[in-house]
Amino acid sequence: HRAHQVGRLLHRGRQPEKIDDRDAEAIAEAATRPTMRFVELKTAEQLDIQSLHRVRSRLVGARTTLTNQLRAILLERGTTIAQGRRKLEQAVEALLADPDFMAGRIRRLLAEMREEWLDLDRRIEALDREFVELARNDAAARRLTSIPGIGVLNATALVAAVGDGSSFARARDLGAWLGLVPRQHTTGGKPRLLGISKRGNKYLRTLLIHGARAALPSLARSQTLLGAWLRSLLVRRHRNTVVVALANKLARIAWVILRREAPFEADRATATG
């Protein structure tokens, strides 16, 4: 009876006007299965860090939208600027400093957009400093930052999302949860691997891929087992495929670091774990 009540409470979070007793019974039955896996509850600190990351992600998105719109306004008026946020920033500063460039309402609009851009930069930088402080004071995050390609953002996001990694039985489970493993399509008994599944935490997956792309050149040159593995992959696979494979590797290494509570050792990192 108690399990049935729990099932009804779990189901109630969906659509109260469409509660189905059989669905509730199925949930309660599943909860009694010995192999059922449950999501670990996050601590207040993990929830706080996740909230900070979500706010930063929103601000970065707003800044990207703003700079794209700013570039489009200038392009419509015949001013083409090279790609890159820094180049756009320098060009806008130079244009606004030129008294002969544009006049009237559009010039004021560009100045207002530039001020909004600067405000977003300040807010993002303030959050970045906060993440640095969080990583400095958290032992798990400090250990994660010893991994090449895992910076302060990646480390704090990992700690907030997976804690000590105890929710995953193996390192490969974390990579699969992040959607960094190939999708498998099997027909006629013949398995075929497709692109990555892109399931799980999109924000964390994106951070890991960016970190892997930044770390790939130096890691591929290193005289380690990991470096040899990357060099062999680069010969056989497209560079973007190697970046994703390295991101999966970084996630698996991160799981080992979290579970064993030990810093990263390059000489011990291999292609399998």
C-alpha positions as CSV (number, residue, x, y, z in Angstrom):
1,H,0.0,0.0,0.0
2,R,2.9,2.4,0.9
3,A,4.6,1.6,-2.5
4,H,1.3,2.4,-4.3
5,Q,1.0,5.7,-2.5
6,V,4.6,6.6,-3.5
7,G,3.8,5.7,-7.1
8,R,0.8,8.0,-7.1
9,L,2.8,10.8,-5.6
10,L,5.5,10.4,-8.3
11,H,2.9,10.3,-11.0
12,R,1.1,13.4,-9.7
13,G,3.9,15.6,-10.9
14,R,2.8,15.1,-14.5
15,Q,-0.8,15.9,-15.2
16,P,-3.1,15.7,-12.2
17,E,-6.2,15.5,-14.4
18,K,-4.9,12.4,-16.1
19,I,-3.7,10.2,-13.2
20,D,-3.8,6.6,-14.1
21,D,-3.8,4.0,-11.3
22,R,-2.1,1.5,-13.5
23,D,0.8,3.9,-14.3
24,A,1.1,4.6,-10.6
25,E,1.2,0.9,-9.9
26,A,3.8,0.4,-12.5
27,I,6.0,3.1,-11.0
28,A,5.6,1.5,-7.5
29,E,6.4,-2.0,-8.9
30,A,9.5,-0.6,-10.7
31,A,10.8,0.9,-7.5
32,T,10.8,-2.5,-5.8
33,R,13.1,-4.1,-8.5
34,P,16.6,-4.9,-7.2
35,T,18.3,-3.6,-10.3
36,M,16.4,-0.3,-10.4
37,R,18.7,2.7,-10.5
38,F,17.8,5.9,-8.6
39,V,19.0,9.4,-9.1
40,E,21.1,10.7,-6.3
41,L,19.8,13.7,-4.5
42,K,22.0,16.8,-4.9
43,T,23.2,18.8,-2.0
44,A,22.4,22.4,-1.5
45,E,25.9,23.3,-2.6
46,Q,25.5,21.4,-5.9
47,L,22.2,23.1,-6.6
48,D,23.8,26.5,-5.9
49,I,26.7,25.8,-8.3
50,Q,24.3,24.5,-11.0
51,S,22.2,27.7,-10.7
52,L,25.4,29.9,-11.1
53,H,26.3,27.9,-14.2
54,R,22.8,28.3,-15.7
55,V,22.9,32.0,-15.1
56,R,26.3,32.3,-16.7
57,S,25.1,30.2,-19.7
58,R,22.2,32.6,-20.1
59,L,24.4,35.7,-20.0
60,V,26.9,34.2,-22.5
61,G,24.0,33.4,-24.8
62,A,22.7,37.0,-24.5
63,R,26.1,38.4,-25.3
64,T,26.4,36.2,-28.4
65,T,22.9,37.4,-29.6
66,L,23.9,41.0,-28.9
67,T,27.2,40.8,-30.8
68,N,25.6,39.0,-33.8
69,Q,22.9,41.7,-33.9
70,L,25.6,44.4,-33.7
71,R,27.5,42.9,-36.5
72,A,24.4,42.6,-38.6
73,I,23.5,46.3,-38.1
74,L,27.0,47.3,-39.3
75,L,26.9,44.9,-42.2
76,E,23.6,46.4,-43.4
77,R,25.4,49.8,-43.6
78,G,28.4,48.5,-45.5
79,T,30.8,47.9,-42.6
80,T,32.2,44.4,-42.7
81,I,34.1,43.2,-39.6
82,A,36.3,40.1,-39.4
83,Q,35.1,37.1,-37.4
84,G,36.0,37.0,-33.7
85,R,34.6,38.8,-30.7
86,R,37.8,40.6,-29.9
87,K,38.0,42.0,-33.5
88,L,34.4,43.1,-33.3
89,E,35.0,44.8,-30.0
90,Q,38.1,46.7,-31.4
91,A,36.2,47.7,-34.5
92,V,33.1,49.1,-32.6
93,E,35.4,51.1,-30.3
94,A,37.2,52.6,-33.2
95,L,33.9,53.4,-35.1
96,L,32.3,55.0,-32.0
97,A,35.5,57.1,-31.5
98,D,35.2,58.4,-35.1
99,P,33.0,61.6,-35.1
100,D,32.4,61.2,-38.8
101,F,31.0,57.6,-38.5
102,M,27.2,57.6,-38.7
103,A,25.0,60.1,-36.9
104,G,21.7,60.3,-35.3
105,R,19.7,57.6,-33.6
106,I,21.7,54.6,-35.0
107,R,24.9,55.9,-33.6
108,R,23.3,56.3,-30.2
109,L,21.9,52.8,-30.5
110,L,25.3,51.3,-31.2
111,A,26.7,53.1,-28.2
112,E,23.8,51.7,-26.1
113,M,24.5,48.2,-27.4
114,R,28.2,48.6,-26.6
115,E,27.3,49.6,-23.0
116,E,25.1,46.6,-22.7
117,W,27.9,44.4,-24.0
118,L,30.3,45.8,-21.4
119,D,27.8,45.2,-18.7
120,L,27.4,41.5,-19.8
121,D,31.2,41.2,-19.8
122,R,31.4,42.5,-16.2
123,R,28.7,40.1,-15.0
124,I,30.2,37.1,-16.7
125,E,33.7,37.9,-15.4
126,A,32.2,38.3,-11.9
127,L,30.7,34.8,-12.1
128,D,34.0,33.4,-13.5
129,R,35.9,34.8,-10.4
130,E,33.3,33.1,-8.3
131,F,33.9,29.8,-10.0
132,V,37.6,30.2,-9.5
133,E,37.0,30.7,-5.7
134,L,34.7,27.7,-5.6
135,A,37.2,25.5,-7.3
136,R,39.9,26.7,-5.0
137,N,37.9,25.8,-1.9
138,D,36.6,22.4,-3.1
139,A,39.0,19.4,-3.0
140,A,37.2,17.5,-5.7
141,A,37.2,20.4,-8.1
142,R,40.9,21.1,-7.4
143,R,41.7,17.5,-8.4
144,L,39.6,17.7,-11.5
145,T,41.5,20.8,-12.7
146,S,44.7,18.8,-12.7
147,I,43.3,17.0,-15.8
148,P,44.3,18.6,-19.1
149,G,41.3,20.2,-20.8
150,I,39.4,20.4,-17.5
151,G,39.3,24.0,-16.3
152,V,37.5,25.7,-13.5
153,L,34.1,25.8,-15.4
154,N,34.3,22.1,-16.3
155,A,35.4,21.1,-12.8
156,T,32.7,23.0,-10.9
157,A,30.1,21.8,-13.4
158,L,31.1,18.2,-13.0
159,V,31.1,18.4,-9.2
160,A,27.6,20.0,-9.4
161,A,26.2,17.4,-11.8
162,V,27.7,14.1,-10.5
163,G,29.1,14.8,-7.1
164,D,31.6,12.1,-6.2
165,G,30.5,9.9,-9.2
166,S,29.0,7.2,-7.1
167,S,25.8,7.2,-9.2
168,F,27.8,5.5,-12.0
169,A,29.1,2.0,-11.6
170,R,31.8,2.5,-14.2
171,A,33.6,5.3,-16.0
172,R,32.0,4.5,-19.3
173,D,28.6,5.0,-17.7
174,L,29.4,8.6,-17.2
175,G,30.4,9.0,-20.8
176,A,27.2,7.4,-21.9
177,W,25.1,9.6,-19.6
178,L,26.7,12.7,-21.1
179,G,25.9,11.5,-24.7
180,L,29.5,11.2,-25.7
181,V,29.2,7.6,-27.0
182,P,28.0,6.5,-30.5
183,R,24.4,5.6,-31.1
184,Q,24.0,2.0,-32.1
185,H,21.6,0.9,-34.9
186,T,21.2,-2.9,-35.3
187,T,19.3,-4.5,-38.1
188,G,19.5,-8.1,-39.3
189,G,21.9,-8.9,-36.6
190,K,24.4,-6.3,-37.9
191,P,25.3,-3.5,-35.5
192,R,26.2,-0.2,-36.9
193,L,27.6,2.7,-34.9
194,L,26.3,6.2,-35.7
195,G,27.1,9.7,-34.3
196,I,27.1,10.4,-30.6
197,S,23.8,10.1,-28.9
198,K,23.8,13.7,-27.5
199,R,21.8,12.6,-24.4
200,G,22.2,13.8,-20.9
201,N,23.6,17.1,-19.8
202,K,24.1,19.2,-22.9
203,Y,25.8,22.0,-21.1
204,L,28.4,19.8,-19.5
205,R,28.9,17.9,-22.7
206,T,29.6,21.2,-24.5
207,L,32.1,22.2,-21.9
208,L,34.0,18.9,-22.2
209,I,34.1,19.1,-25.9
210,H,35.5,22.7,-25.8
211,G,38.1,21.6,-23.2
212,A,39.1,18.6,-25.4
213,R,39.5,20.8,-28.4
214,A,41.8,23.1,-26.5
215,A,43.8,20.3,-24.9
216,L,44.2,18.1,-28.1
217,P,47.3,19.7,-29.6
218,S,49.4,19.5,-26.5
219,L,48.2,16.1,-25.5
220,A,48.8,14.7,-28.9
221,R,52.4,15.9,-28.7
222,S,53.0,14.4,-25.3
223,Q,55.1,11.2,-25.0
224,T,52.5,9.3,-23.0
225,L,50.1,6.5,-23.6
226,L,47.3,9.0,-24.0
227,G,49.4,11.0,-26.5
228,A,50.1,7.8,-28.5
229,W,46.4,6.9,-28.5
230,L,45.5,10.4,-29.8
231,R,48.2,10.3,-32.5
232,S,46.9,7.0,-33.8
233,L,43.3,8.3,-33.9
234,L,44.3,11.4,-35.8
235,V,45.8,9.2,-38.5
236,R,42.6,7.2,-38.9
237,R,39.8,9.6,-38.0
238,H,38.6,13.1,-38.7
239,R,39.8,15.7,-36.1
240,N,36.3,16.5,-34.8
241,T,35.8,12.8,-34.2
242,V,39.0,12.7,-32.2
243,V,37.9,15.7,-30.2
244,V,34.7,14.0,-29.1
245,A,36.6,10.8,-28.3
246,L,39.0,12.8,-26.1
247,A,36.0,14.5,-24.4
248,N,34.7,11.1,-23.6
249,K,38.1,10.1,-22.3
250,L,38.2,13.2,-20.1
251,A,34.8,12.4,-18.6
252,R,36.0,8.9,-17.8
253,I,39.2,10.2,-16.3
254,A,37.2,12.6,-14.2
255,W,35.1,9.7,-12.9
256,V,38.3,7.9,-11.8
257,I,39.6,11.1,-10.1
258,L,36.3,11.6,-8.3
259,R,36.0,8.0,-7.1
260,R,39.6,7.5,-6.1
261,E,40.2,11.0,-4.7
262,A,43.6,11.2,-6.4
263,P,45.1,13.8,-8.8
264,F,45.6,13.1,-12.5
265,E,48.7,11.3,-13.5
266,A,49.5,11.5,-17.2
267,D,51.7,8.5,-17.3
268,R,48.9,6.3,-16.0
269,A,46.1,7.6,-18.3
270,T,45.4,5.1,-21.1
271,A,42.9,4.7,-23.9
272,T,40.7,2.4,-21.8
273,G,40.3,4.3,-18.5
